[in-house]
């Protein structure tokens, strides 16, 4: 994978962060960014881009629930006959 495709993947991962519903969603993206950063440890541009994406993921995590939000549906008692 060349640098341009790596940079494209990092941009895609950052874009997917905006669609994340929970911190678990972001955790998976963060792990992939971390994997890319380790693989391209000697590439300065990739390191900078990965750091920016990680920062974006962490900022997005603030305020998101750690587990999926399940709506609570209240059951109505049966009406008397």
N, C-alpha and C positions, 0 to 999 in steps of 0.2 A: 504494500500500500504506500503510495507516494505521499509527500507532505501535503499536496493540494487536496487529496482525498481525505486525509486525516483531518485537515482543517475544516473540510466540508462536514465530516461526521461530528466534529465538535460543535459546529454551528447548528446542526440538526439536533443534537442532544440538548443544547441550550433552548432551542425552540420548543422541544417536547416538554421542557420543564414548565413552560407556561400552561400546559394542559394537565399537569399533575394534579391529582385530587388529594393525595395523602403524602406524608413524609416517606412512606414505604416506596411510593412511585419514584420519588426523588432519590432515595437511597440507591436504587438500581442504576439510575442515570449517573450518580456520583461514582459508583463503583466502576462503570465503564470509562468515565473520564479519567479516573485514577489509573486504570489499566493502560490507557493510551499514554498517559504521562510517563508511566514506568517504561513502556516499550520504546518511547522516543526521548529518553532521559537526556541525551546529548543535543537535542534540537531545541535551541533557545525559543524560536517562534512557537513551536508546539507547546513548550512549557508555559509561555506567557498566555497563550490562548486557553490552555487547560486550567490555569489558575483563575482566569476570568470566568470561565464556565462554572468552576467549583464555587466561586464567590456568588455567582448568580443563583446557583442551586441552593446554597445555604440561605441566601436572602429570601428566596421563594418559600423555603421551609417554615419561616417564621409565620405563625398564624395558621398553618395547616395542621389538621389532626394527624395523629400518628397511626390511626387505623381508619379504614373506610367508614364513612358516615352512613349509617343505616337509619332511614326515617322511621320514626315511631308512629305506628298507626293505632290509635285508640279504638278499642272495640266498644260499641254501644251495647248496653244491656238489652236483652230481648224485651220487647214491649209486652206488658201483661195482656192476657186474653180477656 
